[in-house]
């Protein structure tokens, strides 16, 4: 049998752009039915707290709108007119400033596509969302990592120096996975050197604050939003960017046409007709976040950090976070663990329903029974 290592490299892979051949892919989350099959349990027994999804799901109006819509055989409006007007009204901006797409991830990719040529500098603020550095590698950029402090605060002085020679920065507020928010003063200082600052506001509805009102005053500010978290549309891939009007026309020329499906359009419109009910769900999640934090803090071997998002990051003591995650998984409870700089030996848990919290805390009590801190 021929050793695979001795086989000549296929021609097609030799033609791939050099920097992409060694790239590490982003590690996505598996759906519950896949995990259920692996564990040999029913899918509805899985407690999914690993992807910051909304446990209450979408508005009932979304399901009704999708069931009654009869235009699935037509391409969507290439200019996204109706849905842009609705989103602009919700966000408090002009429709000309709004571009929608396949989740806020596509909006992040558009930013990288617009501003990063090979060798340009992207500023990242780890620990942060892994897609930011992933996109930097995809576009062959130099990535300047401005590490956060022990309390996850920004090193603004170093950030200003790096931004002076950069073209683009990605920063989340609230930040994923740490849960802390960016202040307006900090954002103003980040904007001052002139690099494009793309603020990822995926969790803004849980923090109760947004920077969209600053886009009109700063032509180097882009704000990215999503319907995945607060509106329960993660599976629909419905996101948008609020951009300076001067940039919007160029974005329309470089983005993929028809990048928002008609199903996503209908889901967004229906969600925006039911905002008060969806905000009730947001408040339920915020209340459960406070309760979960207190319950986690009562366990001596866990250190939960304050969060303005729909998840809580916890430092684990006396046992490997990976092992905690594995033991929870065997019980059908899914969380995410981290063991990278800034978040060594940490788990991140999404805020679910109260019954999910009860099961999660009960499992942690079992796991931590033999831990000595």
GUVEXNU-833619 format. One line per 2 residues: number of its first residue (from 1); their letters; for each residue z, x, y of C-alpha. Coordinates in Angstrom, 1 decimal. Layout:
NUM	a	Z:X:Y; ...
// end
This chain:
1	xx	0.0:0.0:0.0; -0.9:1.3:3.4
3	xx	1.9:1.9:5.8; 1.4:-0.2:8.9
5	xx	2.3:2.8:11.1; -0.7:4.7:9.7
7	xx	-3.2:2.0:10.6; -5.4:2.6:13.6
9	xx	-4.6:0.7:16.7; -6.9:-2.4:17.0
11	xx	-9.5:-2.2:19.6; -8.3:-5.4:21.3
13	xx	-4.8:-4.0:21.9; -6.3:-0.7:23.3
15	xx	-8.0:-2.8:26.0; -4.7:-4.5:27.1
17	xx	-3.4:-3.3:30.5; -1.3:-0.2:29.7
19	xx	2.0:-1.3:31.3; 2.0:-4.6:29.3
21	xx	1.9:-3.0:25.8; 5.6:-1.9:26.0
23	xx	6.9:-4.9:27.9; 10.0:-6.8:26.6
25	xx	9.5:-10.5:26.6; 11.9:-12.9:28.2
27	xx	14.3:-14.4:25.5; 14.0:-18.2:25.7
29	xx	16.4:-20.8:24.3; 15.6:-22.5:21.0
31	xx	15.4:-26.3:20.9; 18.3:-28.1:19.0
33	xx	16.2:-29.2:16.1; 15.3:-25.6:15.3
35	xx	18.9:-24.6:15.3; 19.9:-27.7:13.3
37	xx	17.4:-26.8:10.5; 18.8:-23.3:10.4
39	xx	22.4:-24.5:10.1; 21.5:-27.4:7.8
41	xx	23.1:-30.1:10.0; 21.6:-33.1:11.8
43	xx	20.1:-32.4:15.2; 22.4:-34.9:16.9
45	xx	25.4:-32.8:15.7; 24.3:-29.9:17.9
47	xx	26.3:-29.5:21.1; 23.8:-27.7:23.4
49	xx	25.5:-25.8:26.1; 23.3:-22.8:26.3
51	xx	20.4:-23.7:28.8; 22.1:-25.4:31.7
53	xx	20.3:-28.7:30.9; 21.6:-32.0:32.2
55	xx	23.5:-33.8:29.5; 22.9:-37.2:31.0
57	xx	19.1:-36.9:30.9; 16.6:-38.4:33.3
59	xx	16.7:-41.6:35.2; 15.9:-44.7:33.0
61	xx	13.1:-45.3:35.6; 11.4:-42.1:34.3
63	xx	11.1:-43.5:30.8; 9.8:-46.8:32.1
65	xx	7.3:-45.1:34.4; 5.9:-42.9:31.6
67	xx	5.6:-45.9:29.3; 3.7:-48.0:31.8
69	xx	1.4:-45.3:33.2; -2.2:-45.7:32.1
71	xx	-3.9:-42.7:33.6; -3.2:-40.0:31.1
73	xx	-6.9:-39.6:30.4; -7.6:-38.5:34.0
75	xx	-6.9:-35.2:35.6; -4.0:-35.2:38.1
77	xx	-4.6:-35.2:41.9; -5.5:-31.5:42.6
79	xx	-3.8:-31.8:46.0; -0.7:-33.5:44.7
81	xx	-0.7:-35.8:47.7; 1.6:-38.7:46.7
83	xx	4.2:-36.5:44.9; 4.2:-33.9:47.7
85	xx	5.0:-36.6:50.3; 7.8:-37.9:48.1
87	xx	9.3:-34.4:47.5; 8.9:-33.5:51.2
89	xx	10.9:-36.6:52.2; 13.6:-35.7:49.7
91	xx	13.8:-32.1:50.8; 13.6:-32.8:54.5
93	xx	10.4:-30.8:55.1; 6.8:-31.5:55.9
95	xx	4.4:-32.3:53.0; 2.2:-29.3:54.1
97	xx	5.1:-27.0:53.1; 5.4:-28.2:49.6
99	xx	3.6:-26.9:46.5; 4.5:-28.2:43.0
101	xx	4.0:-26.7:39.6; 5.0:-26.2:36.0
103	xx	8.7:-25.7:36.7; 10.1:-23.4:39.3
105	xx	9.2:-20.5:36.9; 5.6:-21.0:37.9
107	xx	6.6:-20.9:41.5; 8.3:-17.6:40.9
109	xx	5.1:-16.3:39.2; 3.0:-17.5:42.2
111	xx	5.3:-15.5:44.5; 4.8:-12.4:42.3
113	xx	1.1:-13.0:42.1; 0.8:-13.3:45.9
115	xx	2.8:-10.3:47.0; 3.0:-7.7:44.2
117	xx	0.3:-5.1:43.5; 1.0:-2.3:41.0
119	xx	3.5:0.1:42.5; 4.9:-2.4:45.1
121	xx	8.6:-2.8:45.2; 10.5:-5.9:44.1
123	xx	14.2:-6.2:44.9; 16.4:-7.8:42.3
125	xx	20.2:-8.4:42.5; 21.6:-8.2:38.9
127	xx	23.3:-9.7:37.1; 20.6:-12.4:37.8
129	xx	18.0:-14.6:36.1; 16.0:-12.5:33.7
131	xx	12.7:-13.9:34.7; 12.9:-12.0:38.0
133	xx	12.7:-8.5:36.5; 10.3:-9.9:33.8
135	xx	7.8:-10.8:36.5; 8.2:-7.5:38.2
137	xx	7.2:-5.8:34.9; 4.3:-8.2:34.4
139	xx	2.9:-7.3:37.8; 3.6:-3.5:37.3
141	xx	6.0:-3.4:40.3; 8.7:-0.9:41.0
143	xx	12.0:-2.8:40.6; 14.9:-1.9:42.9
145	xx	18.0:-3.2:41.3; 20.8:-3.8:43.9
147	xx	23.8:-4.4:41.7; 26.4:-6.9:42.6
149	xx	30.0:-6.0:43.0; 32.8:-6.8:40.5
151	xx	33.2:-10.2:42.2; 29.4:-10.7:42.1
153	xx	29.1:-10.3:45.8; 26.0:-8.7:47.4
155	xx	25.9:-5.1:48.6; 24.2:-6.2:51.8
157	xx	24.0:-2.7:53.3; 22.1:-1.3:50.3
159	xx	20.0:-4.5:50.1; 18.8:-4.0:53.7
161	xx	17.8:-0.4:52.9; 15.8:-1.4:49.8
163	xx	14.2:-4.4:51.5; 12.9:-2.1:54.3
165	xx	10.5:-0.6:51.8; 9.9:-3.6:49.6
167	xx	7.5:-6.5:49.7; 9.4:-9.2:47.8
169	xx	12.9:-10.1:46.6; 14.1:-12.8:44.2
171	xx	17.6:-14.1:44.7; 19.2:-17.2:43.3
173	xx	21.8:-19.4:45.0; 23.9:-20.4:43.2
175	xx	23.2:-17.3:41.1; 22.5:-17.4:37.4
177	xx	24.5:-16.4:35.3; 27.4:-15.8:37.7
179	xx	27.5:-19.2:39.6; 28.3:-17.9:43.1
181	xx	26.3:-18.8:46.2; 24.6:-16.9:49.0
183	xx	25.8:-17.5:52.5; 23.6:-18.2:55.5
185	xx	24.7:-15.0:57.2; 23.8:-13.0:54.1
187	xx	20.4:-14.7:53.9; 19.7:-14.0:57.6
189	xx	20.5:-10.3:57.0; 18.2:-10.2:53.9
191	xx	15.4:-11.7:55.9; 15.7:-9.3:58.8
193	xx	13.9:-6.2:57.3; 10.7:-8.4:56.8
195	xx	10.2:-8.5:53.1; 9.5:-11.9:51.5
197	xx	12.7:-13.4:50.3; 12.2:-16.0:47.6
199	xx	15.5:-18.0:47.2; 15.8:-19.7:43.8
201	xx	17.7:-23.0:44.3; 17.5:-24.3:40.8
203	xx	21.2:-25.3:41.0; 21.4:-26.3:44.7
205	xx	22.2:-29.9:44.1; 25.4:-28.9:42.3
207	xx	26.4:-26.6:45.2; 25.6:-29.2:47.9
209	xx	23.7:-26.8:50.1; 20.1:-25.6:50.6
211	xx	18.2:-23.2:52.8; 15.0:-25.3:53.1
213	xx	15.7:-26.0:56.8; 15.3:-22.2:57.5
215	xx	11.8:-22.0:56.1; 10.3:-23.3:59.4
217	xx	12.1:-20.6:61.3; 11.3:-17.6:59.0
219	xx	7.8:-16.9:57.9; 9.1:-14.6:55.2
221	xx	11.3:-17.2:53.5; 10.3:-19.2:50.4
223	xx	12.7:-21.7:48.7; 12.1:-22.6:45.1
225	xx	13.5:-25.9:43.7; 13.4:-27.7:40.4
227	xx	13.9:-31.2:38.8; 15.1:-29.6:35.6
229	xx	18.8:-29.5:36.3; 20.0:-32.3:38.6
231	xx	17.3:-34.8:37.6; 17.3:-34.1:33.9
233	xx	13.6:-33.2:33.7; 13.8:-29.7:32.0
235	xx	11.2:-30.7:29.4; 8.8:-32.0:32.0
237	xx	8.5:-28.6:33.7; 8.6:-30.0:37.3
239	xx	9.3:-27.6:40.1; 8.3:-26.9:43.6
241	xx	8.3:-24.4:46.4; 8.9:-25.0:50.1
243	xx	6.8:-22.4:51.9; 5.8:-21.5:55.5
245	xx	2.8:-23.6:56.4; 0.8:-20.4:57.1
247	xx	1.2:-19.4:53.5; 0.5:-22.8:51.9
249	xx	-3.3:-22.8:52.3; -3.5:-19.4:50.5
251	xx	-1.3:-20.7:47.7; -3.6:-23.6:47.1
253	xx	-6.5:-21.1:46.7; -4.7:-18.8:44.2
255	xx	-2.8:-21.2:42.0; -4.2:-22.6:38.8
257	xx	-5.7:-26.0:39.4; -4.1:-29.1:37.9
259	xx	-0.9:-27.2:37.3; 1.3:-30.3:37.5
261	xx	0.6:-32.9:34.8; 0.3:-36.6:35.5
263	xx	3.4:-37.1:33.3; 5.4:-34.7:35.5
265	xx	4.1:-36.5:38.6; 5.3:-39.9:37.3
267	xx	8.6:-38.4:36.3; 9.2:-36.9:39.7
269	xx	8.2:-40.1:41.6; 10.5:-42.2:39.4
271	xx	13.4:-39.8:39.8; 13.0:-39.8:43.6
273	xx	13.2:-43.6:43.5; 16.6:-43.3:41.8
275	xx	18.3:-40.5:43.6; 21.7:-42.3:44.1
277	xx	22.1:-42.8:40.4; 21.1:-39.2:39.7
279	xx	23.6:-38.0:42.2; 26.3:-39.9:40.3
281	xx	25.4:-37.8:37.3; 25.6:-34.6:39.5
283	xx	29.1:-35.6:40.5; 30.1:-36.3:36.9
285	xx	29.0:-32.7:36.0; 30.8:-31.2:39.0
287	xx	34.0:-33.0:38.0; 33.7:-31.9:34.4
289	xx	33.0:-28.3:35.6; 36.4:-28.3:37.4
291	xx	38.1:-29.7:34.2; 36.4:-27.2:31.9
293	xx	37.3:-24.3:34.2; 41.0:-25.2:34.1
295	xx	40.8:-25.6:30.3; 39.1:-22.2:29.9
297	xx	41.6:-20.6:32.2; 44.5:-21.8:30.0
299	xx	43.1:-19.6:27.1; 44.6:-16.1:27.6
301	xx	41.6:-14.3:26.1; 39.1:-15.9:28.5
303	xx	38.5:-15.3:32.2; 36.3:-18.0:33.7
305	xx	34.7:-17.3:37.1; 34.3:-19.8:39.9
307	xx	31.0:-21.6:39.8; 28.9:-23.7:42.2
309	xx	26.3:-24.5:39.5; 26.4:-26.6:36.3
311	xx	27.7:-23.8:34.1; 30.6:-21.4:33.9
313	xx	30.6:-17.7:33.1; 33.5:-16.4:31.2
315	xx	34.6:-12.8:30.4; 35.9:-12.5:26.8
317	xx	38.8:-10.3:25.9; 39.9:-9.0:22.6
319	xx	36.7:-9.9:20.7; 33.0:-9.4:21.2
321	xx	31.3:-12.2:23.2; 28.4:-12.0:20.7
323	xx	30.9:-12.8:17.9; 32.3:-15.8:19.8
325	xx	28.8:-17.1:20.4; 28.0:-16.7:16.7
327	xx	31.2:-18.4:15.6; 30.5:-21.3:17.9
329	xx	26.9:-21.5:16.7; 28.1:-21.8:13.1
331	xx	30.0:-24.9:14.3; 26.9:-26.3:16.0
333	xx	28.0:-25.4:19.5; 25.4:-23.3:21.4
335	xx	26.4:-21.1:24.3; 24.7:-17.9:25.8
337	xx	26.3:-14.5:25.6; 25.7:-11.5:27.8
339	xx	26.4:-7.8:27.3; 24.6:-6.2:30.1
341	xx	25.8:-4.4:33.3; 27.9:-6.7:35.5
343	xx	28.4:-9.2:32.7; 29.7:-7.1:29.8
345	xx	31.1:-9.2:27.0; 30.6:-12.6:28.7
347	xx	29.6:-16.0:27.6; 28.0:-18.6:29.8
349	xx	28.6:-22.3:29.0; 26.7:-25.2:30.4
351	xx	28.7:-28.2:31.6; 28.2:-31.1:29.2
353	xx	29.8:-34.4:28.7; 33.6:-34.6:28.4
355	xx	33.4:-35.0:24.6; 31.3:-31.8:24.5
357	xx	34.0:-30.0:26.5; 36.6:-31.2:24.1
359	xx	34.7:-30.0:21.0; 34.0:-26.6:22.7
361	xx	37.6:-26.0:23.7; 38.8:-27.0:20.3
363	xx	36.5:-24.6:18.7; 37.5:-21.8:21.1
365	xx	41.2:-22.5:20.2; 40.3:-22.0:16.5
367	xx	38.3:-18.8:17.2; 41.0:-17.4:19.4
369	xx	43.9:-18.1:17.0; 44.1:-14.5:15.8
371	xx	43.2:-12.7:19.1; 45.8:-10.6:20.7
373	x	45.2:-9.7:24.4
// end
